[in-house]
Structures are given as structure tokens and as C-alpha cells.
């Protein structure tokens, strides 16, 4: 889960290191609206198709995406487009959150690279009881096959968690969640090869 924070940085365009361990790197910065933007990357032993199957397997999102309780496919208007409602659990004092997003896959034939662009469509769907609807959700996953057979996974995204959430807590949850998610990817991707 990605959250907004009001902590000011010296320069809004400079990426700051959050944490790195093994092949996982997570950085953050502020966008022009002062939303927390997170960038993460890792290298895994996987095929592009396996990662696509993982992301489309909404029933198992809780196995790899930190704090995700469940995800439901609302519609599949095109072969490369999904509308998904994702629910996130939180520990007190943070309230549970949800988001509704439109995901669009694009395959680059020459390089084999696959991108997934995610945009917020939550305003078009009714709110869920007991959840605070996240806003301004946008993200991009880029999957680049490497010459050695590995897969480079890059993620960049942001969201406004909405509601009344202390900034220090929002940052902590968002950064820890994306780091945990990326740490889980190598093991869970093995199930989708």
C-alpha cells in the first residue's frame, strides 16, 4: 500500500534510499503535489509470463502483496485490460483501505519487455463499507527480460491514502509494505513458472 506523507525533502526530485537488501532496492521522493512516490526494483529468476500470471491471479494477492487482504476482478473489458478492486488490512490505529484500479498490459515485441500501467478509477465505483477509498492511485510495473535469463522488475507508483492518517505512519507503512512485497516475489513467482 502506498501512502501520502507531508515530510518535506530537500529537493523534491531526488530519490532517497529507503532500504536495500539482496536484490531488492526501494527508494522514495515527493511529486509536485507532495505525494509520496515509491520506486522499487529487483532481479528474479522468472519469465515475463509468470509475473503476468501472478498479477492476474487476484485470488492469491494476499500471498505476496503486503497488507493486501483480497482482490476482486470487477471486469475484463479487453484481453489486456482489467478493472480490479483491492482491499488492504491495517493494524490499529490505521483504518483498512481499498482501491479500484484499471490495469493495462503492453508488450514490447522487440525487447520482450512487458509493462503494466495502473490508474485510479475508484471514483467510478461505490465505496465499500468499512474501508477508506484510496485516491490518485497510479503505478507502473516494467518487466525486462535479461540476457542471463533473469527478469528485472521495476515498479514506480504513488497514492493518496485519504482519511485522517498521520504522515509519519503513512510513510512507514507504505515503504515497509513495498519492500516486503518485493522480498516475497522470488519465492512466489516460482509457483507461476
C-alpha positions in Angstrom: 0.0 0.0 0.0 1.3 3.4 -0.9 0.5 6.4 1.2 0.8 10.2 1.1 3.1 12.0 3.5 3.8 15.6 4.3 7.5 15.2 5.4 9.5 17.7 3.3 12.6 16.7 1.5 15.5 19.0 0.5 14.8 18.5 -3.2 11.5 17.0 -4.4 13.0 15.3 -7.5 15.8 13.5 -5.7 15.2 9.8 -5.0 16.1 8.9 -1.3 17.1 5.4 -0.4 14.7 3.7 1.9 16.2 0.2 2.1 18.2 -2.3 0.1 18.8 -6.0 0.8 19.9 -8.7 -1.6 18.5 -7.8 -5.0 15.7 -5.5 -3.6 16.1 -1.7 -3.7 13.4 0.7 -2.6 13.6 4.5 -2.9 11.1 7.4 -2.5 10.6 11.0 -3.3 7.8 13.6 -3.4 5.9 14.5 -6.6 4.8 18.0 -7.4 1.6 17.5 -5.3 3.8 16.4 -2.4 2.5 12.8 -2.6 4.9 10.1 -1.6 6.2 8.3 -4.8 7.9 5.0 -4.4 10.3 3.2 -6.8 11.3 -0.4 -6.2 13.3 -2.9 -8.2 14.6 -6.4 -8.1 16.0 -9.1 -10.3 14.5 -12.6 -10.1 14.8 -15.9 -11.8 11.5 -15.8 -13.8 9.8 -15.5 -17.1 7.7 -12.4 -18.0 4.6 -14.7 -18.5 4.9 -16.0 -14.9 4.8 -12.5 -13.5 1.8 -11.7 -15.6 0.0 -14.8 -14.3 0.9 -13.8 -10.7 -0.6 -10.3 -11.1 -3.7 -11.6 -12.8 -4.3 -14.3 -10.1 -6.3 -11.9 -7.9 -7.3 -14.7 -5.6 -3.8 -15.1 -4.2 -2.8 -11.5 -3.8 -2.5 -12.0 0.0 0.3 -14.4 -0.6 2.7 -11.8 -2.0 1.4 -8.2 -1.8 2.0 -6.9 1.8 -1.2 -5.9 3.7 -3.5 -7.0 0.8 -6.4 -9.0 2.1 -8.0 -9.7 -1.2 -8.6 -8.5 -4.8 -11.6 -9.0 -6.9 -11.7 -8.7 -10.7 -14.6 -6.4 -11.5 -14.4 -6.6 -15.2 -12.1 -7.6 -18.1 -13.1 -5.3 -20.9 -10.2 -6.3 -23.2 -7.6 -9.1 -23.3 -5.0 -6.6 -21.9 -7.3 -4.6 -19.5 -8.5 -5.5 -16.0 -10.6 -3.5 -13.5 -9.7 -4.7 -10.0 -11.0 -3.9 -6.5 -8.2 -4.4 -3.9 -8.7 -4.5 -0.2 -6.0 -3.8 2.3 -6.0 -4.6 6.0 -4.3 -2.4 8.5 -3.3 -2.5 12.2 -4.7 -0.1 14.6 -4.6 2.9 14.5 -4.7 2.8 10.7 -8.1 2.1 9.1 -8.5 -0.5 6.4 -8.2 0.8 2.8 -9.3 -0.2 -0.6 -8.8 0.9 -4.2 -10.3 0.3 -7.6 -7.8 0.4 -10.5 -7.7 -0.1 -14.2 -4.6 -2.1 -15.3 -3.4 -2.1 -18.9 -0.7 -4.5 -20.2 1.6 -3.5 -23.1 4.1 -5.9 -24.7 7.1 -4.6 -26.5 7.8 -7.2 -29.1 11.4 -6.2 -30.0 12.7 -6.3 -26.4 10.2 -8.7 -24.8 9.6 -6.1 -22.2 6.1 -6.0 -20.6 4.6 -3.0 -18.9 1.6 -2.7 -16.7 0.1 0.7 -16.3 -2.3 1.2 -13.3 -4.6 4.1 -12.9 -7.2 5.0 -10.3 -10.9 4.5 -11.3 -12.2 4.4 -7.7 -14.5 7.4 -8.2 -16.5 5.4 -10.8 -17.4 2.7 -8.2 -19.3 2.7 -5.0 -17.3 2.8 -1.8 -17.0 -0.4 0.3 -18.4 -0.3 3.9 -15.6 -0.3 6.5 -12.9 0.8 4.1 -11.4 4.2 3.2 -11.0 4.6 -0.6 -7.5 5.5 -1.7 -7.2 8.2 -4.3 -4.9 9.3 -7.0 -3.6 5.8 -7.4 -1.1 5.4 -10.2 1.6 2.9 -10.8 3.8 1.3 -13.5 5.4 -2.2 -13.4 8.1 -2.8 -16.0 9.3 -6.3 -16.6 12.5 -6.6 -18.6 14.0 -10.0 -19.6 17.8 -10.1 -19.1 20.3 -11.9 -21.3 21.1 -14.3 -18.5 17.5 -15.5 -18.4 16.6 -13.5 -15.3 13.9 -10.8 -15.1 14.4 -7.2 -14.0 11.2 -6.0 -12.2 10.8 -2.2 -11.8 7.9 -0.6 -10.0 7.0 3.1 -9.6 3.8 4.3 -8.0 2.0 6.6 -5.6 -1.4 7.0 -4.0 -3.2 9.3 -1.6 -4.4 7.1 1.3 -7.2 9.5 2.1 -8.7 9.7 5.5 -7.0 11.1 8.6 -3.6 9.3 8.8 -0.5 10.7 10.5 2.2 11.4 7.9 5.0 9.5 9.7 2.8 6.4 10.0 1.7 6.6 6.3 5.3 6.7 5.2 6.4 3.8 7.4 3.5 1.6 6.2 3.9 2.4 2.5 7.7 1.8 2.4 7.7 -1.3 4.5 4.8 -2.8 2.5 6.5 -2.3 -0.9 9.8 -3.7 0.5 8.1 -6.7 1.9 6.2 -7.3 -1.3 9.4 -7.2 -3.4 11.1 -9.6 -0.9 8.3 -12.1 -1.4 8.4 -12.0 -5.2 11.2 -14.5 -6.0 9.6 -17.3 -4.0 6.0 -16.8 -5.0 7.0 -16.4 -8.7 8.3 -20.0 -8.7 4.7 -21.2 -8.4 3.8 -19.4 -11.7 6.6 -20.6 -14.0 
